[in-house]
């Protein structure tokens, strides 16, 4: 009997698959594989079952039960008497793009660490090529990659009403995404809160159109509630239908939102602030998941993927069985995909993590799609070789070669000084900072003595070479003729560049255009290091170790630069290489003043995304 390959979920094919599984479960058709384990975690009951057998047909589980009691025929059997089986780990909210690896290589990185499925919060690639978003995420899977990617079309496409290019999603786009494809499961993190609550906001109709389309298809609307901690704000958040929040920074925030029916997705860097008190007070963990959100390949190589999340939660006092539920069943139920993933149960994909030490989450082997995919930390599953087409690689459309003049900020005629607006990393203040800066040769100058340098956003979507420069406080290179540029700038992903000279800034950005995106470091006027993100300017199609080698070379060159640092500027900032600038242009809450690419509504790029107010960069 020929059955669908079930690599991509399809409602019609799903019926044929489950009809076959029913007969295999009854022993009336042969199974392909039986995996016998010393014990197996039933995440639905939170209990361990001894000496169990998992019977598999194709990529799915057909039967589970005590070893030796399955009455049907099995073609192959394997036995792991000393290992404990738990479900494949899943990510309820993750940007695969933040590993900076394409999906086929990201899978090879995370499957040995237990991750067999991911809910891809897909507003990063979508802001580069929204029309091809689902096609991009499904390509590796169609070619046999065992990692399941459940697609969450991004509400932040574009992230704000003052940004454009690369993709646009509204009611019609979301309706089409969700109408026929079972792998499209939700609306990704609704993060433009002013556009949700304020009918006067220019993004109001677009956001509510996407929410409506998601509700019409019985999908999940994911939220982003950073800063919404007061009772009225968190109540409004839940009332809008935003079902979850991964922006949990304190226990009080988690507790208030839990008690208003919001599903809580906790990131490891917030565990210390949240988990100890949850362990003391929480009796039902079913509305909790652990999530990664953003983690680079280099960091994943160093600390792990979801295995790190679960292991860390256990160290903070969460029971191992509960911690595993928070990375398997709970996120699957919340995303309404528990019919396919989240447990070792009939009908689900045969994704099984075999542990030699449960409390330490020591992974001995991983099965994905019913086949051995990782063993003793190494990926042994299929590795599709994908030549990504031009629509995925030709995305740096700056349109021309930039010069130093593009980054100059003109002074008013006859002035010796000018007032300048300043931003700083993670500037959440109601008001802009200001400083008086000198004028020379008709242009406003930096003041590195006060740690004031220059920062710019370069439009890479419209081919116009538009540049929005302004002054920046507290980070950036103090060395002369030095600049750092990157094409990862959450969430619109235009190019950002920070530098001590306009010529160095132009040189760094031009190099990104030549290599298709990534990182470029210019020091003393010469290009010293680069990292290629040739796919969408966000990712590279190569093994994680290769990317990490390039990143370590970049870090080594960056260590030779004198980076300015102002310890009072932000609680999340760090001295040295300013890698976190990839997040400095976010337009979501609690951000207010943000520099975006120049547009008609914000000609100089400086806009308050909460109010729509614009401001000159100098006056």
Secondary structure as the mmCIF struct_conf table of DSSP 4:
data_model
#
loop_
_struct_conf.conf_type_id
_struct_conf.id
_struct_conf.beg_label_comp_id
_struct_conf.beg_label_asym_id
_struct_conf.beg_label_seq_id
_struct_conf.end_label_comp_id
_struct_conf.end_label_asym_id
_struct_conf.end_label_seq_id
BEND BEND1 UNK A 7 UNK A 8
HELX_RH_AL_P HELX_RH_AL_P1 UNK A 11 UNK A 25
TURN_TY1_P TURN_TY1_P1 UNK A 26 UNK A 27
BEND BEND2 UNK A 28 UNK A 29
STRN STRN1 UNK A 31 UNK A 42
TURN_TY1_P TURN_TY1_P2 UNK A 43 UNK A 46
STRN STRN2 UNK A 47 UNK A 57
TURN_TY1_P TURN_TY1_P3 UNK A 58 UNK A 59
STRN STRN3 UNK A 60 UNK A 66
TURN_TY1_P TURN_TY1_P4 UNK A 67 UNK A 68
BEND BEND3 UNK A 72 UNK A 72
STRN STRN4 UNK A 74 UNK A 87
HELX_LH_PP_P HELX_LH_PP_P1 UNK A 88 UNK A 88
STRN STRN5 UNK A 89 UNK A 94
HELX_RH_3T_P HELX_RH_3T_P1 UNK A 96 UNK A 99
TURN_TY1_P TURN_TY1_P5 UNK A 100 UNK A 100
STRN STRN6 UNK A 101 UNK A 101
HELX_RH_AL_P HELX_RH_AL_P2 UNK A 103 UNK A 110
HELX_RH_3T_P HELX_RH_3T_P2 UNK A 111 UNK A 113
TURN_TY1_P TURN_TY1_P6 UNK A 114 UNK A 114
STRN STRN7 UNK A 115 UNK A 122
TURN_TY1_P TURN_TY1_P7 UNK A 123 UNK A 125
HELX_RH_AL_P HELX_RH_AL_P3 UNK A 126 UNK A 129
HELX_RH_3T_P HELX_RH_3T_P3 UNK A 130 UNK A 132
HELX_RH_AL_P HELX_RH_AL_P4 UNK A 133 UNK A 142
TURN_TY1_P TURN_TY1_P8 UNK A 143 UNK A 144
STRN STRN8 UNK A 148 UNK A 154
BEND BEND4 UNK A 155 UNK A 155
BEND BEND5 UNK A 157 UNK A 160
TURN_TY1_P TURN_TY1_P9 UNK A 161 UNK A 162
BEND BEND6 UNK A 165 UNK A 166
HELX_RH_AL_P HELX_RH_AL_P5 UNK A 171 UNK A 180
TURN_TY1_P TURN_TY1_P10 UNK A 182 UNK A 183
STRN STRN9 UNK A 184 UNK A 190
HELX_RH_AL_P HELX_RH_AL_P6 UNK A 193 UNK A 197
TURN_TY1_P TURN_TY1_P11 UNK A 199 UNK A 200
BEND BEND7 UNK A 201 UNK A 201
TURN_TY1_P TURN_TY1_P12 UNK A 202 UNK A 203
HELX_RH_AL_P HELX_RH_AL_P7 UNK A 204 UNK A 216
TURN_TY1_P TURN_TY1_P13 UNK A 217 UNK A 218
STRN STRN10 UNK A 220 UNK A 223
TURN_TY1_P TURN_TY1_P14 UNK A 226 UNK A 227
BEND BEND8 UNK A 230 UNK A 230
HELX_RH_AL_P HELX_RH_AL_P8 UNK A 231 UNK A 239
TURN_TY1_P TURN_TY1_P15 UNK A 240 UNK A 241
STRN STRN11 UNK A 244 UNK A 245
BEND BEND9 UNK A 250 UNK A 250
HELX_RH_AL_P HELX_RH_AL_P9 UNK A 251 UNK A 258
TURN_TY1_P TURN_TY1_P16 UNK A 259 UNK A 261
HELX_LH_PP_P HELX_LH_PP_P2 UNK A 262 UNK A 262
STRN STRN12 UNK A 263 UNK A 267
HELX_RH_3T_P HELX_RH_3T_P4 UNK A 268 UNK A 270
HELX_RH_AL_P HELX_RH_AL_P10 UNK A 271 UNK A 281
BEND BEND10 UNK A 283 UNK A 283
TURN_TY1_P TURN_TY1_P17 UNK A 286 UNK A 287
STRN STRN13 UNK A 288 UNK A 291
STRN STRN14 UNK A 293 UNK A 293
BEND BEND11 UNK A 294 UNK A 294
HELX_RH_AL_P HELX_RH_AL_P11 UNK A 297 UNK A 303
BEND BEND12 UNK A 305 UNK A 305
HELX_RH_AL_P HELX_RH_AL_P12 UNK A 306 UNK A 315
TURN_TY1_P TURN_TY1_P18 UNK A 316 UNK A 317
HELX_RH_AL_P HELX_RH_AL_P13 UNK A 320 UNK A 325
TURN_TY1_P TURN_TY1_P19 UNK A 326 UNK A 328
HELX_RH_AL_P HELX_RH_AL_P14 UNK A 329 UNK A 334
TURN_TY1_P TURN_TY1_P20 UNK A 335 UNK A 336
TURN_TY1_P TURN_TY1_P21 UNK A 338 UNK A 340
BEND BEND13 UNK A 341 UNK A 344
TURN_TY1_P TURN_TY1_P22 UNK A 346 UNK A 347
BEND BEND14 UNK A 348 UNK A 348
STRN STRN15 UNK A 349 UNK A 349
STRN STRN16 UNK A 352 UNK A 357
TURN_TY1_P TURN_TY1_P23 UNK A 358 UNK A 361
STRN STRN17 UNK A 362 UNK A 368
TURN_TY1_P TURN_TY1_P24 UNK A 369 UNK A 370
STRN STRN18 UNK A 371 UNK A 375
TURN_TY1_P TURN_TY1_P25 UNK A 376 UNK A 377
STRN STRN19 UNK A 378 UNK A 379
BEND BEND15 UNK A 381 UNK A 381
HELX_RH_AL_P HELX_RH_AL_P15 UNK A 390 UNK A 393
BEND BEND16 UNK A 400 UNK A 400
HELX_RH_3T_P HELX_RH_3T_P5 UNK A 404 UNK A 407
STRN STRN20 UNK A 410 UNK A 410
HELX_LH_PP_P HELX_LH_PP_P3 UNK A 411 UNK A 412
TURN_TY1_P TURN_TY1_P26 UNK A 413 UNK A 414
BEND BEND17 UNK A 416 UNK A 416
STRN STRN21 UNK A 417 UNK A 424
TURN_TY1_P TURN_TY1_P27 UNK A 425 UNK A 426
BEND BEND18 UNK A 430 UNK A 431
STRN STRN22 UNK A 433 UNK A 440
TURN_TY1_P TURN_TY1_P28 UNK A 441 UNK A 442
STRN STRN23 UNK A 443 UNK A 444
STRN STRN24 UNK A 447 UNK A 447
HELX_RH_3T_P HELX_RH_3T_P6 UNK A 448 UNK A 450
TURN_TY1_P TURN_TY1_P29 UNK A 451 UNK A 451
STRN STRN25 UNK A 452 UNK A 458
BEND BEND19 UNK A 461 UNK A 464
STRN STRN26 UNK A 467 UNK A 473
BEND BEND20 UNK A 474 UNK A 474
STRN STRN27 UNK A 475 UNK A 477
BEND BEND21 UNK A 479 UNK A 479
TURN_TY1_P TURN_TY1_P30 UNK A 480 UNK A 481
STRN STRN28 UNK A 483 UNK A 486
BEND BEND22 UNK A 487 UNK A 487
TURN_TY1_P TURN_TY1_P31 UNK A 490 UNK A 492
STRN STRN29 UNK A 495 UNK A 499
BEND BEND23 UNK A 500 UNK A 501
HELX_RH_AL_P HELX_RH_AL_P16 UNK A 502 UNK A 515
TURN_TY1_P TURN_TY1_P32 UNK A 516 UNK A 516
BEND BEND24 UNK A 517 UNK A 517
STRN STRN30 UNK A 518 UNK A 523
TURN_TY1_P TURN_TY1_P33 UNK A 524 UNK A 525
STRN STRN31 UNK A 526 UNK A 532
TURN_TY1_P TURN_TY1_P34 UNK A 534 UNK A 534
STRN STRN32 UNK A 535 UNK A 535
TURN_TY1_P TURN_TY1_P35 UNK A 536 UNK A 538
STRN STRN33 UNK A 539 UNK A 540
BEND BEND25 UNK A 541 UNK A 542
HELX_RH_AL_P HELX_RH_AL_P17 UNK A 544 UNK A 558
TURN_TY1_P TURN_TY1_P36 UNK A 559 UNK A 560
BEND BEND26 UNK A 561 UNK A 561
STRN STRN34 UNK A 563 UNK A 565
TURN_TY1_P TURN_TY1_P37 UNK A 567 UNK A 568
BEND BEND27 UNK A 569 UNK A 569
TURN_TY1_P TURN_TY1_P38 UNK A 571 UNK A 572
BEND BEND28 UNK A 575 UNK A 577
HELX_RH_3T_P HELX_RH_3T_P7 UNK A 579 UNK A 583
TURN_TY1_P TURN_TY1_P39 UNK A 584 UNK A 585
BEND BEND29 UNK A 588 UNK A 588
TURN_TY1_P TURN_TY1_P40 UNK A 589 UNK A 590
STRN STRN35 UNK A 593 UNK A 595
BEND BEND30 UNK A 600 UNK A 602
TURN_TY1_P TURN_TY1_P41 UNK A 603 UNK A 604
BEND BEND31 UNK A 605 UNK A 605
STRN STRN36 UNK A 606 UNK A 608
TURN_TY1_P TURN_TY1_P42 UNK A 609 UNK A 611
STRN STRN37 UNK A 614 UNK A 614
BEND BEND32 UNK A 617 UNK A 617
STRN STRN38 UNK A 618 UNK A 618
#
